[in-house]
Amino acid sequence: MALYSEMTREELQMELDKLRDQGQKAFDEENWPEYEVLMTKWYLAKSYLIRPTANIEIGRSYRLTEELDQLTVSKLEGVMAWGILMSNGREKAVPLAMLAAHE
């Protein structure tokens, strides 16, 4: 299997579709550990797909998809955003695709 960083947009989209289907199956079977791994892979692959157009701002707070928390971005490295969690003040890195604009 190729690295996400080496995949074309089309290959990334096929990978996203595959991971979504596998994730739905794991969810339906209530296999939570497998579901969590597949969703992490999905967000990483999605981050490579959106990286060229992602407009993430240092110092801005973003909601974290699928989590009840926010991250204030302090730096960007590749497809990862590093920042401070609002809930506990700890530093955390998340894939770009997990960041949603704070409303």
C-alpha positions as protocol buffer text, in pm:
chain_id: "A"
residue {
  index: 1
  type: MET
  ca { x: 0 y: 0 z: 0 }
}
residue {
  index: 2
  type: ALA
  ca { x: 129 y: 345 z: -92 }
}
residue {
  index: 3
  type: LEU
  ca { x: 176 y: 616 z: 167 }
}
residue {
  index: 4
  type: TYR
  ca { x: -101 y: 875 z: 175 }
}
residue {
  index: 5
  type: SER
  ca { x: 160 y: 1139 z: 91 }
}
residue {
  index: 6
  type: GLU
  ca { x: 238 y: 951 z: -233 }
}
residue {
  index: 7
  type: MET
  ca { x: -123 y: 898 z: -345 }
}
residue {
  index: 8
  type: THR
  ca { x: -298 y: 1096 z: -616 }
}
residue {
  index: 9
  type: ARG
  ca { x: -625 y: 1274 z: -540 }
}
residue {
  index: 10
  type: GLU
  ca { x: -812 y: 986 z: -705 }
}
residue {
  index: 11
  type: GLU
  ca { x: -629 y: 725 z: -497 }
}
residue {
  index: 12
  type: LEU
  ca { x: -696 y: 922 z: -180 }
}
residue {
  index: 13
  type: GLN
  ca { x: -1066 y: 941 z: -266 }
}
residue {
  index: 14
  type: MET
  ca { x: -1079 y: 564 z: -324 }
}
residue {
  index: 15
  type: GLU
  ca { x: -903 y: 512 z: 11 }
}
residue {
  index: 16
  type: LEU
  ca { x: -1155 y: 740 z: 184 }
}
residue {
  index: 17
  type: ASP
  ca { x: -1443 y: 545 z: 33 }
}
residue {
  index: 18
  type: LYS
  ca { x: -1289 y: 213 z: 141 }
}
residue {
  index: 19
  type: LEU
  ca { x: -1222 y: 336 z: 496 }
}
residue {
  index: 20
  type: ARG
  ca { x: -1574 y: 481 z: 521 }
}
residue {
  index: 21
  type: ASP
  ca { x: -1726 y: 146 z: 424 }
}
residue {
  index: 22
  type: GLN
  ca { x: -1501 y: -48 z: 663 }
}
residue {
  index: 23
  type: GLY
  ca { x: -1575 y: 205 z: 938 }
}
residue {
  index: 24
  type: GLN
  ca { x: -1949 y: 173 z: 885 }
}
residue {
  index: 25
  type: LYS
  ca { x: -1920 y: -205 z: 913 }
}
residue {
  index: 26
  type: ALA
  ca { x: -1718 y: -177 z: 1236 }
}
residue {
  index: 27
  type: PHE
  ca { x: -1973 y: 72 z: 1373 }
}
residue {
  index: 28
  type: ASP
  ca { x: -2265 y: -155 z: 1283 }
}
residue {
  index: 29
  type: GLU
  ca { x: -2089 y: -445 z: 1455 }
}
residue {
  index: 30
  type: GLU
  ca { x: -2012 y: -223 z: 1757 }
}
residue {
  index: 31
  type: ASN
  ca { x: -1642 y: -300 z: 1715 }
}
residue {
  index: 32
  type: TRP
  ca { x: -1533 y: 30 z: 1871 }
}
residue {
  index: 33
  type: PRO
  ca { x: -1154 y: -26 z: 1871 }
}
residue {
  index: 34
  type: GLU
  ca { x: -1156 y: -106 z: 1497 }
}
residue {
  index: 35
  type: TYR
  ca { x: -1392 y: 183 z: 1430 }
}
residue {
  index: 36
  type: GLU
  ca { x: -1160 y: 426 z: 1607 }
}
residue {
  index: 37
  type: VAL
  ca { x: -855 y: 307 z: 1410 }
}
residue {
  index: 38
  type: LEU
  ca { x: -1041 y: 329 z: 1079 }
}
residue {
  index: 39
  type: MET
  ca { x: -1170 y: 679 z: 1158 }
}
residue {
  index: 40
  type: THR
  ca { x: -818 y: 794 z: 1246 }
}
residue {
  index: 41
  type: LYS
  ca { x: -695 y: 662 z: 911 }
}
residue {
  index: 42
  type: TRP
  ca { x: -990 y: 830 z: 737 }
}
residue {
  index: 43
  type: TYR
  ca { x: -908 y: 1169 z: 893 }
}
residue {
  index: 44
  type: LEU
  ca { x: -540 y: 1132 z: 798 }
}
residue {
  index: 45
  type: ALA
  ca { x: -623 y: 1044 z: 437 }
}
residue {
  index: 46
  type: LYS
  ca { x: -877 y: 1328 z: 421 }
}
residue {
  index: 47
  type: SER
  ca { x: -613 y: 1567 z: 555 }
}
residue {
  index: 48
  type: TYR
  ca { x: -380 y: 1482 z: 266 }
}
residue {
  index: 49
  type: LEU
  ca { x: -668 y: 1545 z: 26 }
}
residue {
  index: 50
  type: ILE
  ca { x: -762 y: 1885 z: 171 }
}
residue {
  index: 51
  type: ARG
  ca { x: -414 y: 2010 z: 270 }
}
residue {
  index: 52
  type: PRO
  ca { x: -362 y: 2221 z: -44 }
}
residue {
  index: 53
  type: THR
  ca { x: -682 y: 2418 z: 23 }
}
residue {
  index: 54
  type: ALA
  ca { x: -704 y: 2402 z: 404 }
}
residue {
  index: 55
  type: ASN
  ca { x: -706 y: 2751 z: 551 }
}
residue {
  index: 56
  type: ILE
  ca { x: -603 y: 2686 z: 911 }
}
residue {
  index: 57
  type: GLU
  ca { x: -495 y: 2991 z: 1108 }
}
residue {
  index: 58
  type: ILE
  ca { x: -242 y: 2990 z: 1392 }
}
residue {
  index: 59
  type: GLY
  ca { x: -403 y: 3125 z: 1710 }
}
residue {
  index: 60
  type: ARG
  ca { x: -757 y: 3042 z: 1601 }
}
residue {
  index: 61
  type: SER
  ca { x: -978 y: 2794 z: 1788 }
}
residue {
  index: 62
  type: TYR
  ca { x: -1150 y: 2510 z: 1603 }
}
residue {
  index: 63
  type: ARG
  ca { x: -1408 y: 2254 z: 1708 }
}
residue {
  index: 64
  type: LEU
  ca { x: -1278 y: 1899 z: 1694 }
}
residue {
  index: 65
  type: THR
  ca { x: -1496 y: 1674 z: 1482 }
}
residue {
  index: 66
  type: GLU
  ca { x: -1642 y: 1383 z: 1679 }
}
residue {
  index: 67
  type: GLU
  ca { x: -1516 y: 1530 z: 2007 }
}
residue {
  index: 68
  type: LEU
  ca { x: -1673 y: 1772 z: 2252 }
}
residue {
  index: 69
  type: ASP
  ca { x: -1367 y: 1993 z: 2264 }
}
residue {
  index: 70
  type: GLN
  ca { x: -1187 y: 2274 z: 2088 }
}
residue {
  index: 71
  type: LEU
  ca { x: -825 y: 2317 z: 1986 }
}
residue {
  index: 72
  type: THR
  ca { x: -645 y: 2650 z: 1964 }
}
residue {
  index: 73
  type: VAL
  ca { x: -387 y: 2597 z: 1690 }
}
residue {
  index: 74
  type: SER
  ca { x: -28 y: 2688 z: 1776 }
}
residue {
  index: 75
  type: LYS
  ca { x: 156 y: 2533 z: 1480 }
}
residue {
  index: 76
  type: LEU
  ca { x: 109 y: 2330 z: 1163 }
}
residue {
  index: 77
  type: GLU
  ca { x: 332 y: 2044 z: 1056 }
}
residue {
  index: 78
  type: GLY
  ca { x: 240 y: 1863 z: 735 }
}
residue {
  index: 79
  type: VAL
  ca { x: -117 y: 1742 z: 772 }
}
residue {
  index: 80
  type: MET
  ca { x: -120 y: 1784 z: 1150 }
}
residue {
  index: 81
  type: ALA
  ca { x: -231 y: 2082 z: 1356 }
}
residue {
  index: 82
  type: TRP
  ca { x: -77 y: 2119 z: 1701 }
}
residue {
  index: 83
  type: GLY
  ca { x: -251 y: 2317 z: 1967 }
}
residue {
  index: 84
  type: ILE
  ca { x: -394 y: 2347 z: 2315 }
}
residue {
  index: 85
  type: LEU
  ca { x: -719 y: 2173 z: 2411 }
}
residue {
  index: 86
  type: MET
  ca { x: -977 y: 2397 z: 2570 }
}
residue {
  index: 87
  type: SER
  ca { x: -1097 y: 2121 z: 2806 }
}
residue {
  index: 88
  type: ASN
  ca { x: -769 y: 2055 z: 2987 }
}
residue {
  index: 89
  type: GLY
  ca { x: -499 y: 2289 z: 2855 }
}
residue {
  index: 90
  type: ARG
  ca { x: -289 y: 2004 z: 2719 }
}
residue {
  index: 91
  type: GLU
  ca { x: -108 y: 2008 z: 2388 }
}
residue {
  index: 92
  type: LYS
  ca { x: -243 y: 1774 z: 2121 }
}
residue {
  index: 93
  type: ALA
  ca { x: -184 y: 1706 z: 1753 }
}
residue {
  index: 94
  type: VAL
  ca { x: -478 y: 1628 z: 1526 }
}
residue {
  index: 95
  type: PRO
  ca { x: -518 y: 1573 z: 1150 }
}
residue {
  index: 96
  type: LEU
  ca { x: -627 y: 1890 z: 968 }
}
residue {
  index: 97
  type: ALA
  ca { x: -952 y: 1724 z: 862 }
}
residue {
  index: 98
  type: MET
  ca { x: -1064 y: 1705 z: 1227 }
}
residue {
  index: 99
  type: LEU
  ca { x: -1075 y: 2084 z: 1257 }
}
residue {
  index: 100
  type: ALA
  ca { x: -1410 y: 2254 z: 1203 }
}
residue {
  index: 101
  type: ALA
  ca { x: -1463 y: 2629 z: 1214 }
}
residue {
  index: 102
  type: HIS
  ca { x: -1585 y: 2748 z: 1552 }
}
residue {
  index: 103
  type: GLU
  ca { x: -1927 y: 2905 z: 1525 }
}
